[in-house]
Amino acid sequence: MVVENKSILTLAVDIGGSGIKVIVLDEAGKPQTERSRVETPQPPKPDVVINAIASLAATQGVFNRVSVGFPGVVRGGITETAANLDSDWLGFDLGAALSDRLGKPVRVINDADMQGFGAISGIGVELVVTLGTGFGSALFLNGKLIPNLEIGHHPFRKSETYEEQLGREALEKVGDKKWNNRLEKAIASLQRMLNYDYLYIGGGEAKKVSIYLPPNVKIIPNISGLLGGIALWRD
């Protein structure tokens, strides 16, 4: 007798300023395929990004639903900000557009929020920051997300925001050592501001972190940004 596999499979999508990544997860959130990645198309307008996602999805086999992490504020599937992509994303219904393209239900969340779901323990106040093209952030209280925080665009030092001081452009301009010194100051500032129990640092530039990290600060793998996609369907 053949037993059908009735597991619901989720295509997790991580949209970044420099790369778009996908993977398929089972209902427990475990990867069922190899991660695929392409460079983010330039200029990163909605239609070409959706085309890139569709091309990646075609390499991933069967899936039943889609979770998307997007670098900006998202409400009800609509992207309200997109500082590191293109102004055409403002007010764009990514959830509906991608659902139409892939023929599957789609849920969309901020990319740092999705990465946080893939990293947190669910105990106490947990902060996630992502160091990549920009500076993403997500805050959780006992596993519950506090949405739309966007710390990256808040004032940090020398009349600049966290993103202006710690985004990839700043890293390339000032070099690893000075950037790490800034990060050390940012960690101390965020601890005073939010009194977090744990801080998780992810994103593509987390590999450049070379400073001593306090015991309650941890570097997390980049794949967390995809693994958190399963949480979008835990109603």
PyMOL commands that set and color helices and strands:
alter all, ss='L'
color gray80, all
select helices_A, chain A and resi 46-57+87-89+94-102+111-117+151-153+162-166+168-174+176-194+206-208+224-233
alter helices_A, ss='H'
color red, helices_A
select strands_A, chain A and resi 10-15+19-25+36-39+65-70+74-75+78-79+92-93+106-110+125-131+135-141+144-146+155-157+160-161+198-202+217-219
alter strands_A, ss='S'
color yellow, strands_A
deselect
rebuild
show_as cartoon
